[in-house]
Amino acid sequence: MTRTSSQESSPVRPLVSAGDEWAGGRDSRVSVFRITEPAPPISLQAPSLIFYGVVDGQTVISAADRPSRSLTPGESVLVPPLQTVRAEFPTADCTPARWVALKINRTRVETLLERLGTVRPPDTRQGGRSEEGPFCAVQGDDGMERTLRQIGGLFRKDPPHRDALLDLSVQQLIIRLLRTRAYSLLVEGLSRHSASGGIAAAVQYIHDHLDRHISIDELVDEACMSKSSFYRHFGDRFEMSPLEYIRKERARRARTMLSDPSNTVADVSHALGFSSTSHFIDMFKEHEGRTPKQYQLEEADPPSSGEG
C-alpha cells in the first residue's frame, strides 16, 4: 500500500537524495510539495526512478546539455536513477507551485504489466524507446491532470482510507504513464543489469537500511557486480568510496532528525544503528565540525544575521 509524506507545511528544500523524506512501501512512495515564494533552483536527485507531476503553477526543469522544459499543470517529467536535474519556480510569488513526486519501483510496474497484458505507447518511435537524457518529459492531458489533482486533494483533505485511495491513484498514474513516451523508461530503464542500474540499486539499498550496519558484500550482491567493478563504478559516479557515502548519508539523515527538538542525541544514534552514542557523536562531528547537540541548539536558535 502507498503511504504519504507531505511537505506542504515545510519550507522547500533540496531533495539531494530522497531517503528519509519519503514514507510508504518499497513499491511506490508519494509526496506533495508546495512552493509559495521565490526560491533558488532546487537540485533533484534520487537513487530511484522519480516522477514529478505539476498540479498548480509553473515549474521549469533543466539539466546539463539539455534545453530547459517549462511544465504547466498536468505535465510531468521522469528522472532516471542517480540523474540530477534542477527545478525552478518562476511564478511562485503570484501563483504557488504544487507538484506530486512519486518514487517508482520496478516491482510496481511489473505487477501492473502482468495485470494489463501487452501495453504499447500510442506514439511508438523506434520500438517505443524514449529519448536518452537526464529526464523524460511527458505531455499532459485531461486525465493526467485530474489524477494529479486527485492526489493533491487527498493530501489536503485527509479523508478516511486516504492511503488506500492514494494507492489507487498511484496505480492509475502509472497506467497513464505506460501509454506515453515514458514507456521504455518505465519498463526497460529500471534494469539492474547495466552499471548505472546496479549502482542505483545499491544506493537505494543504502537509503533503505541506514538504521543498521551495511556491508560491502550486501551492496555488491544488490548491484549484481563483482566487488572490483562495484568499487570502480561507484567511485566514478560519486567520487568517494561506498563506506564514505554511507557515512555522509547517515550524517545527512542525522541532521534531519536532529532538526526535530523532540529527538535526543541518543534517540538519533539508536535510530541510525550506532553501537554507542559516543561513536555517533564522533562521526557527526567529523562531518559537520560540531557535535550533534551543538547542531541541534543552533537549529533551535539560529544566529542573527544583523548587527547590534
C-alpha positions as CSV (number, residue, x, y, z in Angstrom):
1,M,0.0,0.0,0.0
2,T,1.2,3.5,-0.8
3,R,1.6,5.8,2.2
4,T,2.1,9.5,2.2
5,S,4.6,12.2,3.1
6,S,3.5,15.9,2.6
7,Q,5.9,18.8,2.6
8,E,3.1,21.4,2.2
9,S,3.7,23.0,5.6
10,S,7.5,22.9,5.3
11,P,9.9,25.3,3.5
12,V,11.0,23.9,0.2
13,R,14.5,22.3,0.4
14,P,16.8,20.4,-2.0
15,L,16.0,16.8,-2.5
16,V,19.6,15.7,-3.0
17,S,18.5,12.2,-2.1
18,A,15.0,11.3,-1.1
19,G,15.8,8.7,1.6
20,D,14.3,10.0,4.8
21,E,11.8,12.4,3.2
22,W,9.5,9.7,1.9
23,A,7.2,7.3,3.5
24,G,5.5,4.1,2.3
25,G,6.3,0.7,1.0
26,R,9.1,-0.2,-1.4
27,D,6.8,-0.4,-4.5
28,S,5.8,3.3,-4.6
29,R,6.1,6.3,-2.3
30,V,4.5,9.6,-2.9
31,S,4.9,13.2,-1.6
32,V,3.3,16.6,-2.4
33,F,5.4,19.7,-2.4
34,R,4.2,23.3,-2.4
35,I,6.3,26.4,-3.1
36,T,4.7,29.7,-2.2
37,E,7.5,32.2,-2.7
38,P,10.5,32.7,-4.9
39,A,13.3,30.2,-4.1
40,P,16.7,29.3,-5.6
41,P,16.8,26.4,-8.0
42,I,16.3,23.0,-6.4
43,S,18.6,20.1,-7.2
44,L,16.7,16.9,-7.7
45,Q,18.4,13.5,-7.5
46,A,17.4,10.2,-6.0
47,P,18.5,6.5,-6.2
48,S,15.1,5.6,-7.7
49,L,13.2,6.5,-10.8
50,I,11.2,9.6,-9.8
51,F,8.1,11.0,-11.4
52,Y,7.4,14.8,-10.9
53,G,4.0,16.0,-11.9
54,V,2.8,19.6,-11.8
55,V,-0.6,20.2,-10.0
56,D,-0.6,24.0,-9.9
57,G,1.7,26.8,-11.1
58,Q,4.7,26.6,-13.3
59,T,7.9,24.5,-12.9
60,V,11.0,24.8,-15.1
61,I,13.1,21.7,-15.4
62,S,16.7,21.8,-16.7
63,A,19.8,19.7,-16.8
64,A,23.3,19.9,-18.2
65,D,23.5,19.8,-22.0
66,R,19.7,19.7,-22.3
67,P,17.3,22.6,-23.1
68,S,15.1,23.6,-20.2
69,R,11.4,22.5,-20.2
70,S,8.6,24.6,-18.7
71,L,5.9,22.4,-17.2
72,T,2.3,23.5,-16.6
73,P,-0.5,21.7,-14.7
74,G,-0.9,18.1,-15.9
75,E,2.6,17.9,-17.4
76,S,5.4,15.9,-15.8
77,V,8.9,14.5,-16.1
78,L,10.5,11.2,-15.1
79,V,14.1,11.4,-13.8
80,P,16.1,8.2,-14.1
81,P,18.0,6.9,-11.0
82,L,21.0,9.0,-10.0
83,Q,20.4,11.6,-12.6
84,T,20.4,15.2,-11.4
85,V,18.1,17.9,-12.7
86,R,17.2,21.4,-11.5
87,A,13.7,22.7,-10.8
88,E,12.8,26.4,-10.7
89,F,9.5,28.1,-9.9
90,P,9.5,31.5,-11.7
91,T,5.8,32.4,-10.8
92,A,5.7,31.1,-7.2
93,D,5.3,34.6,-5.8
94,C,2.0,35.1,-7.6
95,T,0.9,31.5,-8.3
96,P,2.1,28.9,-5.8
97,A,3.6,25.8,-7.4
98,R,2.4,22.5,-6.2
99,W,3.7,19.1,-7.6
100,V,3.5,15.4,-6.9
101,A,6.7,13.4,-6.5
102,L,6.4,9.7,-6.9
103,K,9.2,7.1,-6.4
104,I,8.6,4.3,-8.8
105,N,9.9,0.8,-8.1
106,R,10.2,-1.8,-10.9
107,T,8.1,-4.3,-8.9
108,R,5.1,-1.9,-9.1
109,V,5.5,-1.5,-12.9
110,E,6.0,-5.3,-13.5
111,T,2.9,-6.1,-11.4
112,L,0.7,-3.7,-13.4
113,L,2.0,-5.1,-16.7
114,E,1.2,-8.6,-15.6
115,R,-2.4,-7.5,-14.9
116,L,-2.7,-5.3,-18.1
117,G,-1.1,-7.7,-20.6
118,T,0.7,-6.1,-23.5
119,V,0.9,-2.3,-23.4
120,R,2.5,-0.1,-26.0
121,P,2.5,3.7,-26.1
122,P,0.5,5.3,-29.0
123,D,3.4,7.4,-30.2
124,T,5.8,4.5,-30.8
125,R,9.1,5.5,-32.3
126,Q,11.9,3.0,-33.0
127,G,10.3,0.4,-30.8
128,G,8.8,2.9,-28.4
129,R,12.1,3.9,-26.8
130,S,12.1,7.3,-25.2
131,E,15.0,9.7,-25.9
132,E,18.2,9.3,-23.9
133,G,18.9,12.0,-21.4
134,P,18.7,13.2,-17.8
135,F,14.9,13.4,-17.9
136,C,11.9,12.3,-20.0
137,A,9.2,15.0,-20.3
138,V,5.6,13.8,-20.6
139,Q,2.9,16.0,-22.2
140,G,-0.1,16.5,-20.1
141,D,-3.8,15.7,-20.8
142,D,-7.1,16.0,-19.0
143,G,-6.8,12.5,-17.5
144,M,-3.3,13.1,-16.2
145,E,-4.2,16.5,-14.7
146,R,-7.3,15.0,-13.0
147,T,-5.2,12.2,-11.5
148,L,-2.5,14.7,-10.2
149,R,-5.2,16.9,-8.7
150,Q,-6.8,13.9,-7.1
151,I,-3.5,13.0,-5.4
152,G,-3.0,16.7,-4.3
153,G,-6.6,16.8,-2.9
154,L,-6.1,13.7,-0.9
155,F,-3.1,15.3,0.9
156,R,-5.1,18.4,1.7
157,K,-8.3,16.9,2.8
158,D,-7.1,13.7,4.6
159,P,-10.3,11.7,4.1
160,P,-11.0,8.3,5.6
161,H,-8.9,5.5,4.0
162,R,-6.6,8.0,2.4
163,D,-3.8,5.6,1.9
164,A,-6.0,3.1,0.0
165,L,-7.3,5.9,-2.2
166,L,-3.8,7.2,-2.8
167,D,-2.7,3.7,-3.8
168,L,-5.4,3.5,-6.4
169,S,-4.5,7.0,-7.7
170,V,-0.8,6.0,-8.0
171,Q,-1.8,2.9,-9.9
172,Q,-3.9,5.0,-12.2
173,L,-1.0,7.4,-12.7
174,I,1.4,4.6,-13.7
175,I,-1.1,3.1,-16.1
176,R,-1.4,6.5,-17.8
177,L,2.4,6.8,-18.0
178,L,2.7,3.4,-19.7
179,R,0.6,4.9,-22.5
180,T,3.1,7.7,-23.1
181,R,6.6,8.1,-24.4
182,A,7.8,7.2,-20.9
183,Y,7.0,3.6,-21.6
184,S,10.6,2.4,-22.3
185,L,12.0,4.2,-19.2
186,L,9.4,2.6,-17.0
187,V,9.7,-0.9,-18.5
188,E,13.3,-1.1,-19.6
189,G,15.1,1.8,-17.9
190,L,14.9,0.3,-14.4
191,S,17.1,-2.7,-15.4
192,R,19.7,-3.6,-12.8
193,H,21.9,-5.3,-15.4
194,S,23.6,-2.1,-16.5
195,A,26.3,-0.5,-14.4
196,S,24.2,2.6,-13.7
197,G,21.2,0.5,-12.8
198,G,23.3,-1.7,-10.4
199,I,24.8,1.3,-8.7
200,A,21.3,2.8,-8.4
201,A,20.0,-0.4,-6.8
202,A,22.9,-0.4,-4.3
203,V,22.3,3.3,-3.4
204,Q,18.6,2.6,-2.8
205,Y,19.6,-0.3,-0.6
206,I,21.8,2.1,1.4
207,H,19.0,4.6,1.9
208,D,16.6,1.8,2.9
209,H,19.0,0.4,5.6
210,L,20.7,3.3,7.2
211,D,19.4,2.1,10.5
212,R,21.9,-0.8,10.7
213,H,25.3,-1.9,9.6
214,I,25.6,-2.3,5.8
215,S,28.4,-4.5,4.4
216,I,30.1,-4.1,1.1
217,D,29.1,-7.7,0.3
218,E,25.5,-6.8,0.6
219,L,25.9,-3.8,-1.8
220,V,27.8,-5.9,-4.3
221,D,25.0,-8.5,-4.3
222,E,22.4,-5.8,-4.7
223,A,24.3,-4.3,-7.6
224,C,24.9,-7.7,-9.3
225,M,28.6,-6.8,-9.9
226,S,32.0,-8.1,-8.9
227,K,33.5,-6.3,-6.0
228,S,36.2,-4.6,-8.1
229,S,33.6,-3.4,-10.7
230,F,31.3,-2.2,-8.0
231,Y,34.1,-0.1,-6.4
232,R,35.2,1.3,-9.7
233,H,31.7,2.3,-10.9
234,F,30.7,3.7,-7.5
235,G,33.9,5.8,-7.4
236,D,33.3,7.1,-10.9
237,R,29.7,8.1,-10.0
238,F,30.2,9.7,-6.6
239,E,34.0,10.4,-6.3
240,M,34.0,8.6,-3.0
241,S,34.0,5.1,-1.6
242,P,30.8,3.3,-0.7
243,L,31.6,3.5,3.0
244,E,32.3,7.2,2.7
245,Y,28.9,7.6,1.0
246,I,27.2,5.6,3.8
247,R,28.7,7.9,6.5
248,K,27.7,11.0,4.5
249,E,24.1,9.8,4.2
250,R,24.0,8.9,7.9
251,A,25.2,12.4,8.8
252,R,22.5,13.9,6.4
253,R,19.7,11.8,7.9
254,A,21.0,12.7,11.4
255,R,20.7,16.4,10.6
256,T,17.1,15.9,9.5
257,M,16.3,14.0,12.7
258,L,18.1,16.5,15.0
259,S,16.1,19.3,13.5
260,D,13.2,17.9,15.5
261,P,13.8,19.1,19.1
262,S,11.9,16.1,20.4
263,N,14.7,13.8,19.2
264,T,17.6,13.4,21.7
265,V,21.1,12.7,20.5
266,A,20.7,9.1,22.0
267,D,17.5,8.7,20.0
268,V,19.1,9.6,16.7
269,S,22.2,7.4,17.5
270,H,19.9,4.4,18.1
271,A,17.7,5.1,15.1
272,L,20.8,5.1,12.8
273,G,22.1,1.8,14.2
274,F,25.2,3.0,16.0
275,S,26.6,0.7,18.7
276,S,27.3,3.6,21.0
277,T,26.3,7.3,21.2
278,S,29.9,8.3,21.5
279,H,30.6,6.7,18.1
280,F,27.7,8.6,16.6
281,I,28.9,11.9,18.1
282,D,32.4,11.3,16.7
283,M,31.0,10.5,13.2
284,F,28.7,13.6,13.2
285,K,31.5,15.9,14.4
286,E,33.8,14.6,11.7
287,H,31.3,15.5,9.0
288,E,29.7,18.7,10.5
289,G,32.5,20.2,12.5
290,R,30.3,20.4,15.6
291,T,28.6,17.9,17.9
292,P,25.0,16.7,17.4
293,K,23.9,18.7,20.4
294,Q,25.6,21.9,19.2
295,Y,23.9,21.4,15.8
296,Q,20.5,20.9,17.5
297,L,20.9,24.0,19.7
298,E,21.9,26.1,16.7
299,E,19.0,24.9,14.7
300,A,16.6,25.8,17.5
301,D,18.2,29.3,17.9
302,P,19.9,30.3,14.7
303,P,22.3,33.2,15.0
304,S,21.0,36.7,13.9
305,S,22.2,37.9,10.6
306,G,22.0,41.5,11.6
307,E,24.4,43.7,13.6
308,G,23.9,45.1,17.0
